[in-house]
């Protein structure tokens, strides 16, 4: 019984961590080095993250600078950013790449806020799915005689408490990110 609950909690925590990672990569009109997390450069035949090829820093509130350690990689990094789905064109002087983040319009902020809500709902659906799987395992254990009726009820309550906890966590992450997006 404890193994089932522990496995369910671990999976639920992973779902919330994935949601948190998705939120980190959403740009809010400010320069954020995390938008480059999924961008890789074909460096000598191997897909390499930009932060392993260059120093990435926020030089101003809406300007991200990328300074490659090897200047010959500058074009490759620029090309990788252009082909990614970030939506910002990099500007390069051959040594340093600058990404200027445009200020978000009110409509764009609202669209992003809707997307944030959808992501939170997907995370909550994942958590509920994990709950359902755990409940099924517990019921099977009872059917096989491994659990008593009282133990099953107790385990179901603990599973529901975990579900409620992680759904609330998803909601609070969503509220925080929406607030960040909507502020000017």
Protein Blocks (a to p, Z undefined) as FASTA:
>chain_A
ZZmmmmmmmmmmmmmmmmmmmmmmpcehiacfklmmmpccdeehiacdfklmbccddfbf
klccdddfblklmmmmmmmmmmmcnopacddehjaccdddddddfklmmmmmmmmmmmmm
mmmmmmmmmmmmmmmmmmmmmmnopacfklmmmmmmmmmmmmmmmmmmmmmmmmmmmmmm
mpZZ
